[in-house]
Amino acid sequence: MINLTGGIPDWFVSKFSDDIYHECQQTESYFAQAVTVENDLTSNEDKGFDQMGKFSLQKKTGRAPKTPRLDITTGRRWVSTDPYHNSYAYDKDDDLSIKLAPMGDFVQAFAAAVQRKKDDIILASFEAAVTSGKKGGSSITWASQDGNVKYTGKDTGRTIAHDCAEGNCSASDTGMTTEKIELILEYFANNHVSPYAEKWCAISPRMGTHLFGQEEYVNTDYNKSRPLTDGGILRNWMGLNWIVTPEIEVGSNNDVDGDTNVYECWAWTKEAIKLGVADELTIEIDKLVDDSYAQQVYVHMNMGAMRFDEDKVIKIECQATQ
């Protein structure tokens, strides 16, 4: 039994920290695997990332012509981090070796909380305003980049409406469909996204269920897997890696026209979203003298995320009744 009678051994603090780190690695957040992670941030400073404009070559004419020079435009976007923390206190007489066992409920609960918060931070960044400019004095909103404009083809909006009738879509089929996925891929192609880029799509559990109603999804004539037999969502299908998360909830009159309840699903490439990490995880175990020497476990993290390139992000509306 380990309690505070003789103080908390250093080896136990280190081992508990290692256990949570290991559990976090074993149960990676849904979204962290799908974004670019920057680990060299400091907690009291934002970090800027420069986005280079398009570069093109011009034809060389004649012999030894003057060397052309292109002034490439750059845009700087900033990642800011926020600290998140919480603690839990145990009575002095509790046996920590049981309460904080490596595979115990408490360790897994701490790890799950860390991963959920990480997912929340990343998911919020898809539509959040981005600090921009040389010194961070400007802001780029999703709406200012045509984020809330319907996608109908090249150089249009960045939202596939729930009642979209573009391409092969039918306005009456308002859930997640293969036809909407075709438009996602078209959007990326129109924005010169490499066909080899890692592409992701996050949907709600209800839209995951909706996929099972798609002939192309369940019929082995169209794919090599058997989602009905396996009882799970395909990890990769139609060129997209799929994330099914309850964090995507139905809104209220939140479609692009403001009159329909929809799930706001997202598709993006890995380099389109940056996760800045100042403190991935810090764990402290100490005693609270004023609380009968209770044993306190303190967990802290510090991170933030930002949308780096709108051309590589698109919203897909899916109607809640589907």
Sequence and secondary structure as in RCSB ss.txt:
>XXXX:A:sequence
MINLTGGIPDWFVSKFSDDIYHECQQTESYFAQAVTVENDLTSNEDKGFDQMGKFSLQKKTGRAPKTPRLDITTG
RRWVSTDPYHNSYAYDKDDDLSIKLAPMGDFVQAFAAAVQRKKDDIILASFEAAVTSGKKGGSSITWASQDGNVK
YTGKDTGRTIAHDCAEGNCSASDTGMTTEKIELILEYFANNHVSPYAEKWCAISPRMGTHLFGQEEYVNTDYNKS
RPLTDGGILRNWMGLNWIVTPEIEVGSNNDVDGDTNVYECWAWTKEAIKLGVADELTIEIDKLVDDSYAQQVYVH
MNMGAMRFDEDKVIKIECQATQ
>XXXX:A:secstr
   STT   HHHHHHHHHHHHHHHHHT  TTGGGSEEE    TT  EEEEEE         SSS         EE
EEEE  EEEEEEEEE TTS HHHHT TTSHHHHHHHHHHHHHHHHHHHHHTTS EEESTTS EEE TGGGTTTSB
  STTS SEE TT  STT  TT  SS HHHHHHHHHHHHHTT  TTS EEEEE HHHHHHHTT HHHH TTT S 
 HHHHTS  SEETTEEEEE TTS B SS STTSSS EEEEEEEEGGGEEEEEEEEEEEEEEEEGGGTTEEEEEEE
EEEEEEE  GGGEEEEEEETT 
